[in-house]
Amino acid sequence: MFDKLHLGCLSPKVAFALVSFALGELGDGLNIFQGIYLVELGWNEGSVGAALSLMGLTALIVQTFAGDIVDKTTFDRRLFLCVAAVLTAMSASTVMFVREGNRDHHLIYFTKVVEGIASSFIGPCLAALTLASFGPDHFDAVMASNILWGHVGAVISAVLAGAAAYALYPDIKYCFLVIAFSALVAVALVPFVPQGDPLMGRGFRGAVALDEAGQLNNVDYDEDDVIQSPSKSSNKSADPLPEAASYWSVFGERKTIVLCVTGFFFHFANANVLLVLGELMGGENEDGSVKRSAIPLIAGAIVTAQFTMSLATLAGDRMTDLGWGRKPLLMIGLLTLPVRCALIILWKDAGEAFLLSTQVLDGVGGGFLGLMHPYIVADITFGTGRFNVLMGLTASCFGLGGTMSNFLGQLVVQEF
């Protein structure tokens, strides 16, 4: 629950921010740099595409089940988070051991499947621990802080990896040490995060929760709300477990369907844009490998988007406090995408600086949607006990859109 050790050594909100920063540095395994490195070793583009897609495809299948496991588990969710971070880092770093030539495909394919499974637990575990510790009253504010520092971590990761890749080009494998170091930092910091109320972490109502200052307070509910979480009694077996809502009652909710469909089409339209943008900005060598000059541009595109996402997260959190509501912020995020794509078409011959600037819109859209996602899921699942499984389901829908975008987008680029 709320161990005094965790409350005394480090502010819980700061602990969550630091863990989110380290996990953000994992940077999806720096997939785009992995692709560059494998092409340099002699892999063909089809093999690279298959390898990088495997993580996403695996996550599509696993995320909903991962969320359900995080909901139902009786184990400490912090342990899940540590194991997932280490496995993600180990799998992503395996690319360093690939031999030169078009070989070792099965090694990368296997590790990408492992990476997809492990990474599927990170988001649900972090969200569950946040809800378990701070309850519904302070979930929005602390989750916004987590997302903000995750983006900052991704910025640092891209800067470090891009600098290492540029300095060591064409042998850029040591840039992947950033991933291993980030996982170790995350594992070292996770013990400072409180476990909180495990049942409140899956969406049930709880009795007490932390505020942003780290002080325990009673959770405020309406008079007709029943507190479903067990009290702080040491005899846990004496407290009956609350009954969770049926899966269909949550999955079939109109808001759930709208969120899944909206997220799918947004990521279907958005995911491949960065790859196309990188090709427009950097160009390729005669052998099909990425030019050295493209590396800082690709890193710059990632940094620009992630930095803007950080600012968008701050703005979105503030606008939520001012009473804007979920829908206006979601609509702003969605509208940035067609504007961004139109500007890329308009500026495709205008120079790299113009193309790079369009990543600001990617940051605004991704920042607002990334912030609204857990907020809306928490709203839908309040009191149902299905928070994490719905986080997994919606993330799978978003990921399916992104995977189809990369596949069909690259096919269109190749053919036309």
N, C-alpha and C positions, 0 to 999 in steps of 0.2 A: 504494500500500500504506500503510504507516505512516510518512508524511513527518515528519521531525523538526520542521518548521515548525509542524505542527498539534499535535504533542505538547508543544512548548515554550511557545507563546503562550497557550494556554488549555486547561484540563483537558478532555479529550474528553467526559467525562460531563457537565460543566457546559455545554460547547458544544452537546451534544445537548439538554440541558434548555432552553437559551435558544432554540434553533431550534424545539423543540416548543411553547414558550410563544408564540412569534410565529405559528406555524402554527395554534395553538389560537385565536388572536385572529381568524383568518379566519372562524371561527364559522359554517361552512356558508353563507357569504354573508349572514348575518343574515336568513335567509329570512322569518322572521315579521315583521320590520320592513319588508322589501320588500313583503310583502303588504299591510300597513297603508298604506304610501305609495301603492301602485298604486290601492287603493280610494279614497284621498283624491283622486287625480287623476281619478277617474271610471270606472275599470275595473269591470266587473261581477265577481261572485264566481267565476263559471265560468271567465272568462279568467285571473283571478289563480290559481285552482287549477291550471289547465292549465300556466301558466308555471312555477309552483313545483314541479310534478310532473315537468317535463321534465328537470331536473337529475338527479333520482333515477332516472328511467327510463333516461336515457343512461348513468348510472353502472352500472346493473344490467347493461347490455349490455357495457360497456367494462371493468369492473373485473377480470374473469378474464383478459382479453387483456392488460390493463395489467400485471398481476402476472407474466404469462408473458414480456412484453417486459423487465420489470425483471430477471427471472431470467436471460434469455439475452443481454442487452445487453453489448457490449464497451466502451461509453461509460461515462464517469464518472457514477455514479448521482446525484452531487451536482448535476450539470448538469440532469438530469431534475427534481430537486426544485426548483431555482430557477425553471425554465421553468414548471412546474406551479403554483407559488405566484403568479407574476406573472400568468399567464393566468387563474387563479381570481379574483384580485383585480380585474383589468381587467374581466372578464365580470360580476362581482357589482356593480361600481361603475357599470356602464352604465345602471342604473336611474335614476341622477341626470340623465340626458339625455332621459328620456321626457317628451314634451310633455303638457300638460294635456288631459284628455278621454280617451275610450275609444279610444286610438290607439297607434301604434308597437308593435303586438303582435309583428310579425315580428322586430323588433330584440331584444326581450326573449327571444322563443322561441329565436332563434339563439344569443344569448349564454348562455342556460341550457344549451344543448347543449354549447357550448364549456366552460362551467364544470363540467359533469358529466364530460367527458372529462379535463380537467386535474386535477380533484380526485381522480380515480381513481388517479392516480400518486403522490399525496402519501403515503398510508399505506404502500403497499408499498416505496417508496423509503426512507422513514425506518426502517421495520423492517429492510430489507435492509442498510442502512448500520450499524445497531446490531448486527446479527448478524455482519456482516463485520468490525466493529471489536473486539467483545468476545467473540465466540465463544459456544458453548453454556454455558460455565461461568458467565458473568456476564450473559448475555442477559436473564434474568428481572429482575434488580435494575435494570439500566439501562433496560429497556423500561418497568418500573413507574415509574421517574423521568420518562421521556418522557411517559407517559400522565398522570401527576400534573400536570406543568407544562403539558400541553395543556389540561387542565381549568381550571387557574388562568388561562391565557390566555383561555379562553372566558368565564370570570367577568369579567375586566377588559373584554373586548370588549362583553359585555352591559351592564355598568355604564356604560361610556362611550357606547355607542350609545343606551341607554335615557335617559340624562341629556340627550344632545343632542336626541333625538327629543321629549322632554317640553318642553325649553326652546324648541325651534323649531316646535312643533306649530302648525298642521297641515303646514307646509313642513319635513318632517323629512329631506330628501334628504342633508343634509350629515353625517348620522350615518354614512353609508356610507364616508366618508373614513377611518374606522377600519380598514376592510378594506385600502385601498390602503397605508396607513402600515404595517400589520402585514406585508404582503408585502415591502415594502422592507426592513424590519428582518430578516425571515427570509433574504432574499437576501444581506444584508450579513454575516450570521452563518454561513451554510452553509460558506464556505471554511475555517472553523475546525474543521469536523467532519472526522475522518479518513476516507479512502476504505476503509481496511481491506483485507481479503482478498476480492476480488470473488467467488470461488467459494464461500468460506465464507458469504458473504452470500446465497447461494441455497440453502443447506442442506447443502452438502458439508462433509466434515471438513477442518479446517485444521491447520497446524502450530503457529502462534503467534497470540496474541490479546492484547488489552489487558486489564488488570484495572481495577477501579473507580478506582484511584489513577492510572491512565494509564501503568502500567509494562507492558512487553512480557513475556509469559510463554509457556512451552510449554503447549499445550492437552492436558489429560489425557484419555486414552481407555483403554478396556479393551485388554488385550494382543492380542486377536484383531481389533481395529478397524484398518482400513487408512486411513492418512491420504491423502485423495484430492486435496487441494488442492496446487498447485505450491508449491515452496519459494520463498525470496526471491531466487532466481537472476535475474540480469539478462537472461538469454537465455530469455524466456518461451516462445518458439516451440518450444524443445526439450522442454518438458513436455507430455505428452499430456493433453488435456482429459478429465476423468472423464465417464463415461456416466451420464446422469440416469435415474432410474426412469421407467417408462412412466406416462403420465397416468392410465390406468385403475387401475393398482395403487395410486395415491395417492387418486384420486377415489372408487374403489370400496371403500376401507378402511372398515370398520364405524364407526370413530371419526369419520371424515369425515362420513359420512351422518348420524350422530347429532348432530354439531355443527351441520350445516347445517339439519336439521329443527328442532332445539331453538331455534336462533337465529331461524329464520323465524317460528315461532309466538310467540316472545317479542316480537319487534318488531311482528308483526301485531297483537298485543293491546295493545302499549304506545305505538306512535308517535302515534296520534291523540288520546291522553289529554290532552296539553298544549294542543292546539287547543280541545278541549271545555272544559278547565279555564279557559282564557282567556275563553271566551264566558260561562261561569258567573260569573267574577269581575268582568269589566269591563263587559260589556254593549255595546250599539251605539247609535249615533245613529239618528234617524229615517230617514236616507238609507242606512243599512246600514254606514256607516263606523264604525271603532272609536272609542269615546270617549277623550278625552285622559286621563281617570283610569285607563283600562285599561293605558296604556303602562307606568307604573312597576310595575304588578302583573304584567304579562307579563314585563318585565325581571327582576322579583323572583323569578318562578317559575324562569326560566332560571338566575339566579344561585344560588338555593337548591339546585337540582339539581346544578349544576356544582361548587359548593363542597362539597356532600356527596359527590359523586363523587371529589373530591380526597382527602377523608378516607377514603373507602372504598378507594381505591387504596393509600393508605398502610397501612391495616389489612390489606388483602388481601396486600400484599407481605410484611408482617411475619408474617401467619399462614402464608404459604407457606414462609417461612424456618423457622417452628416445626414444619413437617411436616404441615400440615393436608391438603395434596393439592389437586388440581383440583376433584374432584367436590363436596365439601362447600361450597366457596365458590361454585361454579356453582349449586348448589341454593338457597343462601341468596339469591343474586341473583334467581333465578326466583320464589321464594316471595314476594318483596316486591311483585310486580305484582298478584296477586289481593287482597292486603291493602290496597294503595293504592286500587284501584278500589272496593273495598267501603267504604272510608272516604270517598271522594268522594261515593258515593251516599248514605251516612249523613249527611254534613255539607253537602250541596249547598245547604241553606237556613240553615246555621249561621253564615255570615259568611266574608269573604274570608280572614281569618287562618287559619281552620281548613282551608280549601281549599289555601291556600298551603303549609301545613305538610306536606301529603301529598307535596310535591316532595322531601322528605327521603328517602322510600322510593324515589322515582325515581332519586335520586342513588346510593343503596346498590345498587339493582339494576343500573343502568347502569355504576356503577363496578366492581363485581365481574365482570360479563360482559365489559366492555371490557378488563379486565386479563387475564381467563382466555383470551380469544380468541387473541391471539398466542402465549401460553404453550402452549395445546393444539395449535395449528398447528405450532409449532416441535417439539413432541414427536412429532407424527405424521410430519413430513417430515424428521426428522434423518437426514442421510446420503443423501437421495434427490435433492437438487438441485431440488426443486419447492416450496420454501418460499413464495415470493411468489405463484406462480400459485394455490396453495391459499388464501393470504390473500385473493386477489382473488375466488375462487369463493365462499368462505364469506361475504365481505362482500357479494357480490351476493345471496346467499340472504337475508342479514339485511335488505338494502335492499329486496328484493322484498316481504318481510313488512311493512316500514314503508310502502312505497308503497301496497300494497293496503289497509293500515290507514287511511291518510289518505283514500283514495278512498271506501271502503265506510263508514268512520266518518262522514265528512261527509254522505254520502248518507242514512245513518240519521238523523242530526241534522236534515237538511233535511226528510225525510219524516215523522218522528215527533216 
